[in-house]
Amino acid sequence: MQGAQDVFCALGTTIRKAGSQEAFRHVDLELPLRAAEQALKAGAEQFIVVSSVGADPASKNFYLRTKGEIERELARLHFKALHILRPSLLIGKRPEFRLGEAIGMKIAPVLDCSRSGRCGNIIPCRPKSPAKRWREQPNPESAEPLSMSLTPS
């Protein structure tokens, strides 16, 4: 990473693919944190990471708690800018079946989440949308609920 000013991390897995909660935490928390620390040591000024809508280190949901913990740990590092992308339900074909996502993909269009506001900030998007939206509108403050930005004061 030597010489990189900006580092983008989209590393993640599922508990099923990882095989255990411990292995999931290794991929979704430990590895991105290690990458961020190495990026900072190499002189990077900005770190961009993909998290999840609803991420919260105090969540009872293991997935959302882990995502919240990585956000918290990254915020403790001293990057000039930290951008946390929080995509909602990513809709589209998957190589494996995920029951919760399959249900969400069927229900979201019926609820018309993107127009009605009934789903809070759970707005389904296609997998290419978060990156495309980031390129088209890199101001994180105007890209909610896709992202949030933490800049040291």
Secondary structure by P-SEA (a helix, b strand, c coil): cccccbbbbcccccccccccaaaaaaaacaaaaaaaaaaaaacccbbbbbbbcccccccccaaaaaaaaaaaaaaaccccbbbbbbbcccccccccccaaaaaaaacccccccccccccccccccccaaaaaaaaaccccccccccccccccc
